[in-house]
């Protein structure tokens, strides 16, 4: 699409310097800069879906990983009780 835009002199200068430094056409630099500015101001980024890569946990079938936290809590409680018993026996 063709349109006429009036750029401020400082903006044009930065765009032309960027085009010369990166060896890209002025039009490409202008469009890329506008895209970045629009994405930044709207909070819209690239619309690529987030992909989670699954990895094997090495668990045997039938084990529920969600049940490990209560198990760890029980083991910790047992270890605390055992250390408390040992401490109480030393005090007596």
C-alpha positions in Angstrom: 0.0 0.0 0.0 1.2 3.4 -0.8 0.7 6.4 1.4 2.3 9.7 2.1 3.8 10.3 5.5 5.5 13.4 6.8 8.5 12.5 9.0 10.2 14.8 11.4 13.8 15.6 10.3 15.4 13.8 13.2 13.3 10.7 12.6 14.1 10.6 8.9 17.8 11.1 9.8 17.8 8.1 12.2 16.0 5.9 9.7 18.4 6.8 6.9 21.4 6.3 9.1 20.0 2.9 10.2 19.4 1.9 6.5 22.9 2.9 5.5 24.5 1.1 8.5 22.5 -2.1 8.1 22.6 -2.0 4.3 18.8 -2.4 4.1 16.4 -0.3 2.1 14.8 2.8 3.7 11.3 1.3 3.2 12.3 -1.9 5.0 13.9 0.0 8.0 10.8 2.2 8.2 8.3 -0.7 8.2 10.4 -2.8 10.7 10.6 0.2 13.0 6.9 0.8 12.8 6.1 -2.8 13.5 8.4 -2.8 16.6 6.8 0.4 17.8 3.3 -0.9 17.3 4.0 -4.2 19.1 5.6 -2.3 22.0 2.8 0.2 22.4 -0.1 -2.3 22.1 1.7 -5.1 24.1 1.0 -7.4 21.1 3.9 -9.5 20.3 4.4 -12.2 17.7 1.5 -14.6 17.8 3.6 -17.8 17.8 2.0 -20.4 20.1 3.9 -21.4 23.2 5.0 -25.0 22.9 6.0 -27.0 26.0 8.4 -29.8 25.2 7.6 -32.9 27.3 10.4 -35.0 28.7 10.1 -38.4 30.3 10.3 -38.4 34.1 11.5 -41.9 34.3 8.5 -43.0 36.4 7.0 -46.4 36.3 3.4 -46.7 35.2 0.9 -46.2 38.0 2.9 -43.5 39.9 1.3 -40.2 40.3 3.8 -37.3 40.5 1.3 -35.2 42.2 1.3 -37.6 45.1 5.0 -37.1 45.8 4.6 -33.8 47.8 2.4 -35.4 50.5 4.8 -38.4 50.6 7.7 -36.0 51.1 5.8 -34.1 53.8 5.1 -37.4 55.6 8.7 -38.4 55.4 9.8 -35.0 56.7 7.4 -35.2 59.6 8.6 -38.7 60.5 12.2 -37.5 60.4 11.4 -34.6 62.7 9.6 -36.8 65.2 12.5 -39.2 65.2 15.0 -36.4 65.8 12.8 -35.0 68.6 12.5 -38.4 70.2 16.3 -38.8 70.1 16.8 -35.3 71.6 14.3 -36.1 74.4 16.1 -39.3 75.3 19.4 -37.5 75.6 17.8 -34.9 77.9 16.5 -37.6 80.3 
